[in-house]
């Protein structure tokens, strides 16, 4: 009499079997992460090779510049204005208890141009621009338009990705300046009109403690934010899985990973830049 081997479902699932399955799942996640990182690196190198080799034509650049820059102005202006007002509301009572309410302008403007302006502007653009890029390119991948470009002898990286990359790295810093300006205006109007902060002390302390390096650091970081948004969004669009669900997942993954990279880049560059700044200028003005 022959006995059949027990199937996997018939074997008892003990502690070691569950542990083995768990380790296998984590191993799959690690392998997928390493593979995705390698693919994204090769994708980025391909973009940079075209960027330094041959620039795209004006007819492909201008629509992307318009899409990224002009159409994003209203949401960036509104976001920047509310950032300044929220900073005024959240900071005023603490500084009033310390007797330092006259330095509210320095706190608002320093925090705005250093961190919140660039980071929140990039986050808004990752949601608006990055998701649109991933969805558009993902739809082109699903409908085989990218394959059609390749069959006609056109390189899809040069034709589709490089214009979007250039639009992000040039216009996201410009939009960051707009967000900073509107935040400064919003914080000033709320502080002077509603919190009764003296206008002279507001601007005097802002000028005293907020330096050009603070503004430069925010704009400098926004260049890298724009590059991260463009590369991640275009990569997710190019590697979209078939179907409407795949396009939705690509757009979602583009925003999530862009946001994570924005925070990581902000931490890394902020630490490096301000460590170097205070090493070079140890006597720089400090708020306290």
Secondary structure, DSSP 8 states (H G I E B T S, - for coil): -------TTTS---HHHHHHHHHHHHHHHHHHHHHHHHHHHHHHHHHHHHHHH----HHHHHHHHHHHTGGGHHHHHHHHHHHHHHHHHHHHHHHHHTT-GGGHHHHHHHHIIIIIHHHHHHHHHIIIIIHHHHHHHHHHHHTTHHHHHHHTT--HIIIIIHHHHHHHHHHHHHHHHHHHHHHHHHHHHHHHHTS---HHHHHHHHHHH--HHHHHHHHHHHHHHHHHHHHHHHHHHHT--SSHHHHHHHHHHHHHHHHHHHHHHHHHHHHHHHHHHHHH-TT-----
